[in-house]
Amino acid sequence: MKELKNLSMEALEVHKSHFIYCSQERLKKLEHMVQLRKAQQGDASGKKQGAVLSRKLSSSSILSKKKQYTVPHPLSETKRLAHKLSNQLQSKAEKKACESMDSNSALPSQ
């Protein structure tokens, strides 16, 4: 059983090293959150010390190094593309209508 577990770990290390890295980062993040909570749960006299510790921890945290960005809703890109296509089709139709009007006015009247 131990041998199978070792083989599984070796396979993960070889083929899924990114998975292991992400898991380690998650563990660091959780440990950091535990430290922050412990610092915040200090008694009333230790609140200032907890705040200082909290600031120190948060300034060196993994979270502060990570770029913050919003993730758009999956359908928002589809809606944007559909709107863009609609505008393109409308402008083509208007251009075609203008061209046909110009060609009709260019004809000599009989």
C-alpha positions as CSV (number, residue, x, y, z in Angstrom):
1,M,0.0,0.0,0.0
2,K,2.8,2.4,0.9
3,E,4.6,1.5,-2.4
4,L,1.4,2.5,-4.3
5,K,1.2,5.8,-2.5
6,N,4.8,6.5,-3.3
7,L,4.3,5.7,-6.9
8,S,1.2,8.0,-7.0
9,M,3.2,10.8,-5.5
10,E,6.1,10.3,-8.0
11,A,3.6,10.3,-10.9
12,L,2.1,13.5,-9.6
13,E,5.5,15.1,-9.2
14,V,6.5,14.2,-12.8
15,H,3.2,14.8,-14.6
16,K,1.4,17.3,-12.5
17,S,4.0,19.5,-10.9
18,H,1.8,22.6,-11.3
19,F,-1.0,20.8,-9.3
20,I,1.5,20.3,-6.5
21,Y,2.7,23.9,-6.6
22,C,-0.9,25.2,-6.5
23,S,-1.7,22.9,-3.6
24,Q,1.3,24.2,-1.7
25,E,0.3,27.8,-2.4
26,R,-3.2,27.0,-1.1
27,L,-1.7,25.6,2.1
28,K,0.4,28.7,2.6
29,K,-2.6,30.9,2.0
30,L,-4.6,28.9,4.6
31,E,-1.8,29.1,7.2
32,H,-1.6,32.8,6.6
33,M,-5.4,33.2,7.2
34,V,-5.1,31.2,10.4
35,Q,-2.3,33.5,11.6
36,L,-4.4,36.6,10.8
37,R,-7.4,35.2,12.6
38,K,-5.4,34.4,15.7
39,A,-3.9,37.9,15.6
40,Q,-7.4,39.4,15.4
41,Q,-8.8,37.3,18.2
42,G,-6.4,38.7,20.7
43,D,-7.8,40.3,23.9
44,A,-8.6,44.0,24.2
45,S,-5.1,44.9,25.5
46,G,-3.5,43.0,22.7
47,K,-5.5,44.5,19.9
48,K,-2.8,47.0,19.0
49,Q,-0.2,44.2,18.9
50,G,-2.6,42.1,16.8
51,A,-3.2,45.0,14.4
52,V,0.6,45.5,14.0
53,L,1.0,41.7,13.4
54,S,-1.9,41.7,11.0
55,R,-0.4,44.5,9.0
56,K,3.0,42.9,8.9
57,L,1.5,39.6,7.8
58,S,-0.8,41.1,5.2
59,S,2.0,43.2,3.7
60,S,4.1,40.1,3.1
61,S,1.2,37.8,2.3
62,I,0.8,35.9,-0.9
63,L,-2.4,37.6,-1.5
64,S,-0.8,41.0,-1.7
65,K,1.7,39.8,-4.3
66,K,-1.1,38.3,-6.4
67,K,-2.7,40.6,-9.0
68,Q,-6.3,41.4,-8.3
69,Y,-8.7,41.4,-11.3
70,T,-12.4,40.7,-12.0
71,V,-13.4,37.8,-14.0
72,P,-16.1,38.7,-16.5
73,H,-19.3,36.7,-16.7
74,P,-18.9,34.0,-19.5
75,L,-21.9,35.2,-21.4
76,S,-20.8,38.9,-21.3
77,E,-18.2,38.2,-24.0
78,T,-20.8,36.5,-26.1
79,K,-23.2,39.4,-25.7
80,R,-20.4,41.8,-26.6
81,L,-19.6,39.9,-29.8
82,A,-23.2,39.6,-30.8
83,H,-23.7,43.4,-30.3
84,K,-20.5,44.0,-32.4
85,L,-21.8,41.7,-35.1
86,S,-25.2,43.4,-35.1
87,N,-23.6,46.8,-35.4
88,Q,-21.4,45.6,-38.3
89,L,-24.4,44.1,-40.1
90,Q,-26.4,47.3,-39.6
91,S,-23.6,49.5,-40.9
92,K,-23.2,47.2,-44.0
93,A,-26.9,47.4,-44.6
94,E,-26.8,51.2,-44.3
95,K,-23.8,51.4,-46.6
96,K,-25.5,49.2,-49.2
97,A,-28.7,51.3,-48.9
98,C,-26.7,54.5,-49.5
99,E,-24.9,52.9,-52.5
100,S,-28.2,51.9,-54.0
101,M,-29.6,55.3,-53.5
102,D,-26.5,56.9,-55.1
103,S,-26.7,54.5,-58.1
104,N,-30.4,55.3,-58.5
105,S,-29.8,59.1,-58.4
106,A,-26.9,58.7,-60.9
107,L,-29.2,57.3,-63.5
108,P,-30.4,59.9,-66.0
109,S,-34.1,60.5,-65.9
110,Q,-36.1,59.8,-69.0
